[in-house]
Amino acid sequence: MKILVVGTGAREHAICKAIEGNAELYSLMSNKNPGIARISKYQIGSENDIELVKKYAIQNNIDMAVIGPEAPLEKGIVDALEAEGIGCVGPTKEAAKIETDKVFMRNLFENYKIGGSLVYRVFDNYEDISNFIDDFGEDVVIKPVGLTGGKGVKIMGEQLKDAEEAKNYSKEIIDTKMGGHAKVVIEERAIGEEFTVQAFVDGKNIAPMPAVQDHPYAFDGDEGPITGGMGSYSDKGGLLPFLDQKAYDESVKIMEETVNAINKEVGPYRGFLYGQFMLCKDGPKLIEYNARFGDPEAMNVLQLLQSNFVDICEGIVDGNLKGAKFSDKATVCKYIVPKGYPGNAVPDQIIDVDERKINEAGAEVYYAAVNEKDGKVYSSSSRALGIVSVADSIEEAEKLCENATKYVKGDVYHRRDVGTTELIQKRIKHMEELKK
């Protein structure tokens, strides 16, 4: 079987490694990712150029395509490839609106009475925004309607110090059409601990994966700006130290109801579904969905996957997904990023990666937004690479992972506290205090 993976980053590198050896692997990526290039036949080109992707797939008689990032999903890449008879692991343009259109997502929850929703409103003018924020009287979260690469969300009480800043940021979103729409979503601020549940979906059945906690803030201690994700961990048993089976099952039920609602509204959802939840005092609340694997969370769960990934992908395409098995281990992922990230990183800096020593230290490397030229790895202005360790406990995996980071040299930094006992105890204590 010939499988094409579309995308350039660490998520796509993890997908390619899961496929390697079980199919003839092809990739289309915007930069030369050294990890993907090493194990696939590839073409450099924009994954958002739908005609280019389609042409490459047809030329190489591709049987199945796995779509990594969200932007080509929004542009209808699945619709275009399926029209050529190529099965796709990824939702159609309409089904992908669960991520690409936050109004569609929230309306779905309201219309189908799906649990775990938040109070929200959608606005297209400053006067209504101002009145709502004043009348609501509590902290809110401001979100562009469309895609912003995980960097458009701002929270009152964190990045926005007060109601006036929240109003002004909302106006900025509308005025600049941030995310492609002259609209803004304003939601109640959910208080709790964030976590992610991802699932394989074949249109009707879902196979949930172990829960993961991402760390979106740039610096140790959850300080600094929100990024695309600085690292993540998962625990034995598929749960998290602050997340019990009941809350996990409630989250999965919300995802199942969402898949059923999408099916009724726009047709079957097939691919990977990422649910970002907040565990609140009264249970899990859905913050948002992604219509693809998370990055870095894909690296955690695919490291644990015991089932044949290609078989799962075939089950997704054919509508007969049989489930998925994962090893009972813990994982820690730490992202190495260029100094100045996010926002002020200087691109095209050489990064020296000693993969052999990283592997000997008990970790794996997943290359992200880098470019290989003349045998050297160069940074971009985004995340450079993920280092992932697997062990019998989070504590052990964190030590292996942190030790392995010293084999990456360059003008880079990472969050040293991801997966540490101290930070996890802080999460546990936070939830205990909320539930009092």
C-alpha positions as CSV (number, residue, x, y, z in Angstrom):
1,M,0.0,0.0,0.0
2,K,1.2,3.5,-0.8
3,I,0.4,6.1,1.9
4,L,1.0,9.9,1.5
5,V,1.5,12.0,4.7
6,V,0.8,15.7,4.2
7,G,2.6,18.1,6.5
8,T,6.0,19.2,7.7
9,G,6.2,19.2,11.5
10,A,6.8,16.9,14.5
11,R,3.2,15.6,14.4
12,E,3.7,14.5,10.8
13,H,7.1,13.0,11.7
14,A,5.4,11.0,14.5
15,I,2.7,9.8,12.0
16,C,5.4,8.8,9.4
17,K,7.3,6.8,12.1
18,A,4.1,5.0,13.0
19,I,3.6,4.1,9.3
20,E,7.2,3.2,8.6
21,G,7.8,-0.4,7.6
22,N,4.0,-1.1,7.2
23,A,3.5,0.7,3.9
24,E,5.3,2.5,1.1
25,L,5.6,5.9,2.5
26,Y,5.4,9.2,0.6
27,S,5.3,12.7,2.0
28,L,4.6,16.3,0.9
29,M,6.1,18.9,3.1
30,S,6.9,22.6,2.9
31,N,10.4,22.3,4.3
32,K,12.8,19.4,4.3
33,N,12.1,17.8,7.6
34,P,15.1,15.5,8.1
35,G,13.2,12.9,10.1
36,I,10.5,12.5,7.5
37,A,12.9,12.8,4.5
38,R,15.0,9.9,5.8
39,I,12.1,7.4,5.8
40,S,9.9,8.5,2.9
41,K,9.9,9.4,-0.8
42,Y,9.1,13.1,-0.7
43,Q,8.3,16.3,-2.5
44,I,8.9,19.8,-1.1
45,G,5.9,22.1,-1.7
46,S,3.1,23.8,0.2
47,E,0.6,21.4,1.8
48,N,-2.0,24.2,1.3
49,D,-1.6,23.9,-2.5
50,I,-4.4,21.5,-3.0
51,E,-3.7,21.0,-6.8
52,L,-0.1,20.2,-6.1
53,V,-0.9,17.6,-3.4
54,K,-3.5,16.1,-5.7
55,K,-1.1,15.9,-8.7
56,Y,1.6,14.4,-6.5
57,A,-0.8,11.8,-5.1
58,I,-2.1,10.8,-8.6
59,Q,1.4,10.6,-10.1
60,N,2.5,8.2,-7.4
61,N,-0.7,6.1,-7.4
62,I,-1.3,6.8,-3.7
63,D,-3.9,4.6,-2.1
64,M,-4.4,6.6,1.1
65,A,-3.5,10.0,2.4
66,V,-3.1,11.0,6.1
67,I,-3.6,14.8,6.6
68,G,-1.5,16.3,9.4
69,P,-2.2,20.0,9.7
70,E,-5.5,21.9,9.9
71,A,-5.0,24.5,7.1
72,P,-5.3,22.1,4.2
73,L,-8.4,20.5,5.8
74,E,-10.0,24.0,5.8
75,K,-9.2,24.3,2.1
76,G,-10.9,21.0,1.2
77,I,-7.9,18.7,0.6
78,V,-9.9,15.6,1.6
79,D,-12.8,16.5,-0.7
80,A,-10.3,16.9,-3.6
81,L,-8.4,13.7,-2.9
82,E,-11.5,11.6,-2.4
83,A,-12.9,12.9,-5.7
84,E,-9.9,11.1,-7.3
85,G,-10.6,7.9,-5.4
86,I,-7.9,8.3,-2.8
87,G,-9.1,7.4,0.7
88,C,-8.3,10.0,3.4
89,V,-7.6,10.0,7.1
90,G,-8.9,13.4,7.8
91,P,-12.3,15.1,7.7
92,T,-14.0,16.8,4.7
93,K,-14.0,20.6,4.6
94,E,-17.5,20.7,6.1
95,A,-16.7,18.2,8.9
96,A,-13.4,20.0,9.7
97,K,-15.5,23.1,10.7
98,I,-15.5,21.5,14.2
99,E,-12.1,23.2,14.4
100,T,-12.0,25.8,11.6
101,D,-15.3,27.5,12.6
102,K,-15.8,28.0,16.4
103,V,-19.4,29.2,15.8
104,F,-20.2,25.9,14.0
105,M,-18.8,24.0,17.0
106,R,-20.6,25.9,19.7
107,N,-23.9,25.9,17.7
108,L,-23.6,22.1,17.4
109,F,-23.3,21.8,21.2
110,E,-26.4,24.0,21.6
111,N,-28.6,22.4,18.9
112,Y,-27.8,18.8,19.9
113,K,-27.7,19.4,23.6
114,I,-24.2,18.0,24.0
115,G,-22.9,18.1,27.6
116,G,-19.8,20.1,28.7
117,S,-20.5,23.3,26.8
118,L,-19.7,26.8,27.9
119,V,-21.7,30.1,27.9
120,Y,-20.7,31.9,24.7
121,R,-21.8,34.6,22.3
122,V,-20.7,35.6,18.8
123,F,-20.3,39.3,17.9
124,D,-19.5,41.4,14.9
125,N,-19.6,44.9,16.4
126,Y,-18.0,46.7,19.3
127,E,-21.2,48.1,21.0
128,D,-22.7,44.6,21.5
129,I,-19.3,43.3,22.8
130,S,-19.0,46.1,25.3
131,N,-22.5,45.6,26.6
132,F,-22.1,41.9,26.9
133,I,-18.8,42.0,28.8
134,D,-20.2,44.7,31.2
135,D,-23.4,42.7,31.8
136,F,-21.6,39.3,32.1
137,G,-19.5,40.7,34.9
138,E,-17.0,37.8,35.0
139,D,-13.8,37.0,33.3
140,V,-14.2,35.9,29.7
141,V,-12.1,34.2,26.9
142,I,-11.7,36.0,23.6
143,K,-11.3,33.9,20.4
144,P,-11.2,34.5,16.7
145,V,-13.8,32.4,14.9
146,G,-11.3,30.9,12.4
147,L,-7.8,29.4,12.6
148,T,-4.9,31.3,14.2
149,G,-2.4,28.4,14.8
150,G,-3.3,28.2,18.5
151,K,-2.1,31.8,19.2
152,G,-5.3,33.9,18.8
153,V,-6.9,33.1,22.2
154,K,-6.5,35.6,25.0
155,I,-7.9,35.2,28.5
156,M,-9.2,38.0,30.8
157,G,-7.2,37.9,34.0
158,E,-4.1,36.6,32.1
159,Q,-3.1,38.1,28.8
160,L,-5.9,40.7,29.1
161,K,-5.8,42.5,32.4
162,D,-9.3,43.8,32.5
163,A,-12.6,44.3,30.7
164,E,-11.3,47.3,28.7
165,E,-8.4,45.2,27.3
166,A,-10.9,42.4,26.5
167,K,-13.1,44.8,24.6
168,N,-10.2,46.3,22.7
169,Y,-8.8,42.9,21.7
170,S,-12.3,41.8,20.5
171,K,-12.4,44.9,18.3
172,E,-8.9,44.2,16.9
173,I,-10.1,40.7,15.9
174,I,-13.1,42.1,14.1
175,D,-11.2,45.0,12.5
176,T,-8.3,42.9,11.2
177,K,-10.5,39.8,10.3
178,M,-8.1,37.7,12.5
179,G,-8.6,34.0,11.6
180,G,-10.4,35.1,8.4
181,H,-13.7,36.4,9.9
182,A,-14.9,39.8,11.0
183,K,-16.4,38.1,14.1
184,V,-15.3,37.2,17.6
185,V,-16.4,34.4,20.0
186,I,-16.6,35.4,23.7
187,E,-16.9,32.6,26.2
188,E,-17.0,32.2,29.9
189,R,-13.7,31.5,31.4
190,A,-13.6,27.9,32.7
191,I,-11.5,27.4,35.8
192,G,-9.7,24.1,36.3
193,E,-7.0,22.0,34.7
194,E,-6.7,21.6,30.9
195,F,-6.3,18.1,29.4
196,T,-6.6,16.5,26.0
197,V,-8.4,13.4,24.8
198,Q,-7.7,12.4,21.2
199,A,-9.6,9.7,19.3
200,F,-9.5,7.8,16.0
201,V,-12.9,8.2,14.3
202,D,-14.4,6.3,11.3
203,G,-17.6,8.3,10.9
204,K,-19.6,6.5,13.6
205,N,-17.2,4.7,15.9
206,I,-14.5,6.3,18.0
207,A,-11.4,4.7,19.6
208,P,-10.1,7.0,22.4
209,M,-6.5,7.4,23.2
210,P,-4.7,8.1,26.5
211,A,-5.3,11.5,28.1
212,V,-2.4,14.0,27.7
213,Q,-1.7,17.4,29.3
214,D,-0.1,20.0,27.1
215,H,1.8,23.1,28.4
216,P,0.9,26.1,26.2
217,Y,2.8,28.8,28.2
218,A,6.3,29.6,27.0
219,F,8.3,29.5,30.3
220,D,8.7,27.5,33.4
221,G,5.9,27.9,36.0
222,D,3.3,28.5,33.3
223,E,4.7,32.0,32.7
224,G,4.9,34.0,29.4
225,P,2.9,34.1,26.2
226,I,0.7,31.2,24.9
227,T,2.6,29.1,22.3
228,G,1.7,26.2,20.1
229,G,2.7,23.9,23.0
230,M,6.0,23.6,24.8
231,G,5.6,19.9,25.9
232,S,3.2,17.4,27.3
233,Y,3.0,14.2,29.4
234,S,0.7,11.2,29.7
235,D,0.4,8.7,32.6
236,K,0.0,4.9,33.0
237,G,-3.6,3.7,32.8
238,G,-4.4,6.4,30.2
239,L,-5.5,8.9,32.8
240,L,-3.7,11.8,34.5
241,P,-2.7,12.4,38.1
242,F,-5.6,14.9,38.5
243,L,-8.0,13.1,36.1
244,D,-10.0,10.1,37.2
245,Q,-11.9,7.5,35.1
246,K,-15.3,9.1,35.5
247,A,-14.1,12.5,34.1
248,Y,-12.2,10.7,31.3
249,D,-15.4,8.7,30.4
250,E,-17.5,11.9,30.4
251,S,-15.1,13.5,28.0
252,V,-15.2,10.5,25.6
253,K,-19.0,10.6,25.8
254,I,-18.9,14.3,24.8
255,M,-16.7,13.4,21.8
256,E,-19.0,10.5,20.8
257,E,-22.1,12.8,20.9
258,T,-20.1,15.4,18.8
259,V,-19.3,12.8,16.1
260,N,-22.9,11.8,15.9
261,A,-24.0,15.4,15.7
262,I,-21.5,16.2,12.9
263,N,-22.8,13.1,11.0
264,K,-26.3,14.4,11.2
265,E,-25.3,18.0,10.3
266,V,-22.8,17.7,7.5
267,G,-21.9,14.0,7.0
268,P,-19.4,11.5,8.5
269,Y,-16.4,12.7,10.4
270,R,-13.3,10.5,9.6
271,G,-9.8,11.0,10.9
272,F,-8.3,12.1,14.2
273,L,-10.4,14.2,16.7
274,Y,-8.7,16.2,19.4
275,G,-10.8,17.4,22.3
276,Q,-9.3,20.1,24.5
277,F,-11.1,20.0,27.9
278,M,-11.0,21.8,31.1
279,L,-11.6,19.7,34.2
280,C,-13.7,22.0,36.3
281,K,-15.3,21.7,39.7
282,D,-18.4,20.1,38.2
283,G,-16.7,17.9,35.6
284,P,-15.1,18.3,32.1
285,K,-16.0,21.3,29.9
286,L,-15.1,21.3,26.2
287,I,-12.8,24.3,25.4
288,E,-12.3,23.5,21.7
289,Y,-11.8,20.8,19.1
290,N,-9.0,20.2,16.6
291,A,-9.8,18.3,13.5
292,R,-6.4,16.5,13.6
293,F,-3.8,15.2,16.0
294,G,-2.5,17.6,18.5
295,D,1.1,18.7,18.4
296,P,2.8,17.8,20.8
297,E,0.2,15.3,22.0
298,A,0.5,13.1,18.9
299,M,4.1,12.3,20.0
300,N,2.9,11.0,23.4
301,V,0.2,8.7,22.2
302,L,1.8,7.3,19.0
303,Q,4.8,6.3,21.1
304,L,2.4,4.1,23.1
305,L,0.4,2.7,20.3
306,Q,0.6,-1.1,20.1
307,S,-2.0,-1.6,17.4
308,N,-0.9,-1.4,13.8
309,F,-1.3,2.2,12.8
310,V,-1.9,1.4,9.1
311,D,-4.7,-1.0,10.0
312,I,-6.3,1.8,12.1
313,C,-6.1,4.2,9.2
314,E,-7.7,1.6,6.9
315,G,-10.5,1.2,9.4
316,I,-11.0,4.9,9.5
317,V,-11.3,5.1,5.7
318,D,-13.5,2.0,5.4
319,G,-15.7,2.8,8.3
320,N,-14.9,-0.4,10.3
321,L,-12.6,0.9,13.0
322,K,-11.9,-1.9,15.5
323,G,-10.3,0.0,18.4
324,A,-6.8,0.7,19.4
325,K,-4.4,-0.7,22.1
326,F,-1.8,1.3,23.9
327,S,1.0,0.2,26.2
328,D,0.6,0.9,29.9
329,K,3.4,3.4,30.2
330,A,4.0,7.1,30.9
331,T,5.5,9.6,28.5
332,V,7.0,13.0,28.6
333,C,7.6,15.3,25.6
334,K,9.7,18.5,25.8
335,Y,9.8,20.9,22.8
336,I,13.1,22.6,21.9
337,V,12.4,26.0,20.5
338,P,14.5,28.9,19.2
339,K,15.2,31.7,21.6
340,G,12.6,34.5,21.1
341,Y,9.8,32.0,20.4
342,P,6.9,32.8,20.1
343,G,7.1,36.1,18.1
344,N,10.7,37.2,18.1
345,A,12.8,34.1,17.1
346,V,15.5,34.7,14.5
347,P,15.2,32.0,11.8
348,D,17.9,30.1,9.9
349,Q,20.1,29.3,12.9
350,I,22.0,26.0,12.9
351,I,20.8,23.5,15.5
352,D,23.1,20.6,16.3
353,V,21.2,17.4,17.1
354,D,23.0,14.3,18.3
355,E,20.4,11.7,17.6
356,R,22.5,8.8,18.6
357,K,23.2,10.1,22.1
358,I,19.5,11.1,22.5
359,N,18.5,7.6,21.6
360,E,21.1,6.1,24.0
361,A,19.7,8.4,26.7
362,G,16.3,6.7,26.3
363,A,14.5,9.3,24.1
364,E,13.3,9.8,20.6
365,V,13.6,12.9,18.4
366,Y,10.8,14.3,16.3
367,Y,11.7,17.1,14.0
368,A,9.3,20.0,13.7
369,A,9.6,23.4,12.0
370,V,13.2,23.0,10.8
371,N,14.8,22.8,7.4
372,E,17.7,20.5,6.4
373,K,20.2,22.0,4.0
374,D,23.5,20.4,3.0
375,G,23.3,18.0,5.9
376,K,22.7,20.7,8.5
377,V,19.5,21.4,10.5
378,Y,18.3,25.1,10.5
379,S,15.7,26.6,12.7
380,S,12.6,28.6,11.6
381,S,10.8,31.1,13.8
382,S,8.6,28.2,15.2
383,R,9.2,25.1,17.3
384,A,12.3,23.1,16.3
385,L,12.0,19.6,17.7
386,G,10.3,17.4,20.3
387,I,12.1,15.0,22.5
388,V,10.0,12.2,23.9
389,S,10.7,9.5,26.6
390,V,8.6,6.5,27.7
391,A,8.9,4.9,31.1
392,D,7.0,3.2,33.9
393,S,6.3,6.6,35.6
394,I,6.0,10.2,34.6
395,E,8.9,11.0,37.0
396,E,11.2,8.5,35.3
397,A,10.2,9.6,31.8
398,E,10.8,13.2,32.7
399,K,14.3,12.5,33.9
400,L,15.2,10.6,30.8
401,C,13.7,13.4,28.6
402,E,15.4,16.2,30.4
403,N,18.8,14.4,30.3
404,A,18.4,13.9,26.5
405,T,17.8,17.7,25.9
406,K,21.5,18.4,26.5
407,Y,22.3,16.7,23.2
408,V,20.7,19.5,21.3
409,K,23.0,22.6,20.8
410,G,22.1,26.0,19.5
411,D,20.4,29.2,20.3
412,V,17.4,27.4,21.8
413,Y,15.5,26.9,25.0
414,H,12.9,24.5,26.5
415,R,10.6,24.2,29.5
416,R,12.5,22.2,32.1
417,D,9.5,21.8,34.3
418,V,7.2,19.8,31.9
419,G,6.4,16.5,33.6
420,T,8.3,17.3,36.9
421,T,6.8,16.1,40.2
422,E,6.7,19.6,41.5
423,L,4.5,20.9,38.6
424,I,2.3,17.8,38.6
425,Q,1.7,18.3,42.4
426,K,0.7,21.9,41.7
427,R,-1.9,20.5,39.2
428,I,-3.2,18.0,41.7
429,K,-3.4,20.6,44.5
430,H,-5.2,23.1,42.2
431,M,-8.0,20.5,41.5
432,E,-8.3,19.5,45.2
433,E,-8.8,23.2,46.1
434,L,-11.4,23.7,43.4
435,K,-13.4,20.7,44.6
436,K,-13.5,21.9,48.2
